[in-house]
């Protein structure tokens, strides 16, 4: 279950990152849509880091 969550989360991070890059190229780095995409990406990365930290703690 945890492994599937990690795999899904990594996929989401990759997709969010690509979306953010495309938005930044189209609208500019300071555009509100790019900032919102960056914040969403940050949240996903933090979630992944927490899962990895929990796995290491229980190992």
Protein Blocks (a to p, Z undefined) as FASTA:
>chain_A
ZZmmmmmmmmmmmmmmmmmmmmmmmnopklmklmmmmmmmmmmmmmmmmmmmmmmmmZZ
